[in-house]
Amino acid sequence: MGTRRRHNELQGRCRALLPPVLLAGAMMLSAFSSSALSGIRVLADSVLMPADSLKFSLPPDGFSIEVCGRLTPGRQRSSAQWSLRLADGEGRQEGGVTVSSDETLPGDFDAGRRVSAQVAGRAGERLAADEICGNPGQTDGFFTVSVSVADGFAEYWAGNESYRSLGTFRVGDISVGVLRTTVPLEIKSVNMRGEAREPWQTGRRPEVRDTSAVGRMAPPCGIYRYLDYETETRRALRGGDYRLGVLPAPEGGYDLLYLSGADHNADNWEAGMVKGHLAPTVFVNHYDLTWTDASFRTDIAGAWGEFSGDGALMILYFPTEKAVLRFSFEGAGH
C-alpha cells in the first residue's frame, strides 16, 4: 500500500471517529476514573498532523496517561519527534516527554533509525534521556510513553514491548497535557485513569520465599520462563521477560515467585519475591490470579490463570487489560 494512500485512509478513519476540530486545531479531552491498569481508552486509531495539537484535561489529584503512537511510515526526514507536554492551568510547562526518531547514518534512509526518549523539566531543560530501541529494523513500529503524577512527582516510562524507566521528577500543579508532533503521528491509543499509578517507592514490597527447591519440582510446580504475550493495550503488564518459580502456597493454590528478568523497576526486585498467587476455584484448572505488577501494585481486577499441556504452559489472563501472558516450563534441575 502506498504511503499517500495509507495516509489518506488513516485520515479518513480519524474524521469518522473524531470531531473535525482535531484535524484543524486543538481538541480537549476530559480524564475519566478507572480501576483498569491502563485506564479508559479515550482515543484510538487516529492521525495527528503537525499543524494540530491534542489537549487533555487532567485531574488535579493524580493521574496516569499512556500514549501509543508511531511516526507515519515513509517519512524521509533525518529527525522527527512527537511529545507529550504537561502544563498548569495557565499553560506554564511543568514537565514532558519527547520521543525522537533519528537516522543512524545521516543521509542513508536504508540504514534504519534510532528511537530515544527525553524528559523535560519546567524550563524545558533535559532531565533524562535514554535510547528505547537500538534495533534499526524495528524503529518504524509503535512506541509508548507513560506518565504517572502523584504527590508532586511525575514518573516517566517509554518503550515498545517493554518499558524503560526515564526517572521520577518533581512537578508542580498539572491540569493539561498537550500532544504535538513534527510529522504525521499515527495514534494507536490514548489511555487515561484518574488515579495515578504511584511511583514504586510508595508500594509495598512483596514477601520473599525460599526458592532453593523450585528447580527440582515437576509441573505445575517448578520454573517457568516468559514465552510470549497477546495484548490490545501497550502496557500489557510487560515489566520484563520474567522467569518465575511456582511453589505450592501455604493457604492452597500456588505462589508465583520472581526469579529474574525484570526490566521495569529491576533494581528493587529480588529472587523469591512473590510475584503472584493462583487461588483454586470450583472449576478444574481455573485459578483466580492475584498479580503484583512491576511497581509493586496489586490493583488488577478479574485476572485468572490456568496450566495447559500437562503443565508445559502456564497462561495468565488479564481481561481488563485485554492481555494474555504465557510462560513455558523450563524443566527440573535448572
C-alpha positions, 0 to 999 in steps of 0.5 A: 500500500502506498504511503499517500494512500495509507495516509489518506485512509488513516485520515479518513478513519480519524474524521469518522471517529473524531470531531473535525476540530482535531484535524484543524486545531486543538481538541480537549479531552476530559480524564475519566476514573478507572480501576483498569491498569491502563485506564479508559481508552479515550482515543484510538486509531487516529492521525495527528498532523503537525499543524494540530495539537491534542489537549487533555484535561487532567485531574488535579489529584493524580493521574496516569496517561499512556500514549501509543503512537508511531511516526507515519511510515515513509517519512524521509526526514533525518529527525522527527519527534512527537511529545507529550507536554504537561502544563498548569492551568495557565499553560506554564510547562511543568514537565514532558516527554519527547520521543525522537526518531533519528537516522543512524547514518545521516543521509542513508534512509536504508540504514534504519533509525534510532528511537530515544526518549527525553524528559523535560523539566519546567524550563524545558531543560533535559532531565533524562534521556535514554535510547528505547530501541537500538534495533534499526529494523524495528524503529518504524513500529509503535512506541509508548510513553507513560506518565504517572503524577502523584504527590508532586512527582511525575514518573516517566516510562517509554518503550515498545514491548517493554518499558524503560524507566526515564526517572521520577521528577518533581512537578508542580500543579498539572491540569493539561497535557498537550500532544504535538508532533513534527510529522504525521503521528499515527495514534494507536491509543490514548489511555487515561485513569484518574488515579495515578499509578504511584511511583514504586517507592510508595508500594509495598514490597512483596514477601520473599520465599525460599526458592532453593527447591523450585528447580527440582519440582515437576509441573505445575510446580517448578520454573517457568520462563516468559514465552510470549504475550497477546495484548490490545493495550501497550502496557500489557503488564510487560515489566520484563521477560520474567522467569518465575518459580511456582511453589505450592502456597501455604493457604492452597493454590500456588505462589508465583515467585520472581526469579529474574528478568525484570526490566521495569523497576529491576533494581528493587526486585529480588529472587523469591519475591512473590510475584503472584498467587493462583487461588483454586476455584470450583472449576478444574484448572481455573485459578483466580490470579492475584498479580503484583505488577512491576511497581509493586501494585496489586490493583488488577481486577478479574485476572485468572490463570490456568496450566495447559499441556500437562503443565508445559504452559502456564497462561495468565489472563488479564481481561481488563487489560485485554492481555494474555501472558504465557510462560513455558516450563523450563524443566527440573534441575535448572 
